[in-house]
Amino acid sequence: MHGNQDLRRLMAEAELSNTGLANAVVRTAAREGIHLGTTPTSVKRMLLGCQPRDPVPRLVAAALSRRLGYPVTVTACGFDDHRTAGDTFDALRRASTPGGTMGTVVELSGRDLNRRNFLLGSAFTASAFAEPAWLALTAPPPEATAAVGSGRRIGTAEIKVLGEMVRHYESLQRRFGGGQVRDRVVRFVHDEARVAAEATYSEQHGRELFSTLAQATWLAGLTTADSGRHALGQRYYAQALHLATQAGDTLFAANVLAEMSRLTIDIGNATSQATGAEHGPHAAALARSALRMTEGAATPRFAAWLHAIEARGLAFVGDARSARQAIEEAQRAFDRPGPPEPEWLAFYGEPDLISDVGQCLRDAGRPQQGLALLEQAAAALPEDRVTARAKTRIHIAAAHLELGDYDQAESVAGQAFADMGELSSARTVDRVVALRQRARGRGRHPALLDLDERITELVGERPSSGPGPAGVTP
């Protein structure tokens, strides 16, 4: 059989007949304001090997991309591509409409699923968060989100199910680590974003839908970063931020900014001193952007969480005085009365705040106070918070290092490594690497040498400024 076999294979994969592809191309063109007369006969000629005139090849590729959920190029469709421009996909950019952002999420997750090495080896860049954060703070109010598509109607029940699925995957991440659930979460985001891109929904349901999909996309970023794919995780975080702001959900947008700050701090701590110092100002700026985003409307625990992240960023850059002020703000906010907390913050309780404050005090020149709070937090964390328990013990070991109690630091670190068990969490490994950074340069005390040897055995030697291994399972 001769003709355009590439196009024939793609149509079979997409389960499209000649009529189906013709209609899809016409709809794709209409979205761009182009009127086309593509018919089943036109598609038959393409399958026989005829090269259609521009812009038909590009629109065929776009229609198939939308149908298949991953990028299809003009050449992959069996056509000549006379355009000079290369791949211009930028997963950090903000689309002008909520629907455009949804399309970016579909393409990002589609590339992730179908190119196993997508952005693998790309380095995390703290400054990459600057433009998404600036746009989140300065972009005009969200546009209308109602849509009439060719797919199903989405209402309250569908959005609630979507939210429950996000919470389910999030609980699995906190128990087993992002490496265990990342692929499932990315597939989930991709499938739900594709459905939403074709769906019909009202203005109110549109805002709720985009807000919930922002949470799902954020979780894709969290699990991706927790799998050691920091640069790819940044792209999911950026799109989660764009979705949240376009949905008018300023509280969740602030949460994404705070998570951006926390990721920047974690990576900065695990890198060389020179490289880590570059992360500090970005982390502090992101935390303050999160506070500015809420405009004083944050619920008590959420405000405490934001001030705690701000304190960590300030402690990271060495501003101990401002860090202590932020800690006081966090403690005051946590205790004040207020409305119910958002569902996505259900995990954040008093042990989490105590742990955050303990870390800040440790790094702001008060390691003894920090140690006491971190030990209190570790004792109060529930058994199913595996990642949090391991992380807190690592922070306790770091506090012992600051106090010069090296034997105890080595002992507590051993407990943390036992807690990690089968946990698949590269960010926990990052914190172990950060512990080694703290330990090195303190002399040749036997406990320090033992700790260095145990960490090297656990995580191996890693370049001090590069991304960690993907999907590390300690």
HELIX and SHEET records of a PDB file:
HELIX    1   1 GLN A    5  ALA A   14  1                                  10    
HELIX    2   2 ASN A   18  ARG A   31  1                                  14    
HELIX    3   3 PRO A   40  LEU A   47  1                                   8    
HELIX    4   4 VAL A   56  LEU A   68  1                                  13    
HELIX    5   5 THR A   75  CYS A   77  5                                   3    
HELIX    6   6 PRO A   98  ASN A  114  1                                  17    
HELIX    7   7 ALA A  126  PHE A  129  5                                   4    
HELIX    8   8 ALA A  130  THR A  138  1                                   9    
HELIX    9   9 THR A  156  PHE A  176  1                                  21    
HELIX   10  10 GLY A  178  GLU A  198  1                                  21    
HELIX   11  11 GLU A  203  ALA A  225  1                                  23    
HELIX   12  12 HIS A  230  GLN A  246  1                                  17    
HELIX   13  13 THR A  250  ALA A  270  1                                  21    
HELIX   14  14 GLN A  273  THR A  294  1                                  22    
HELIX   15  15 PRO A  300  PHE A  316  1                                  17    
HELIX   16  16 ALA A  320  ASP A  335  1                                  16    
HELIX   17  17 GLU A  343  LEU A  345  5                                   3    
HELIX   18  18 GLU A  350  ASP A  363  1                                  14    
HELIX   19  19 PRO A  367  ALA A  380  1                                  14    
HELIX   20  20 VAL A  386  GLU A  402  1                                  17    
HELIX   21  21 TYR A  406  MET A  420  1                                  15    
HELIX   22  22 ALA A  426  ALA A  439  1                                  14    
HELIX   23  23 PRO A  446  VAL A  459  1                                  14    
END                                                                             
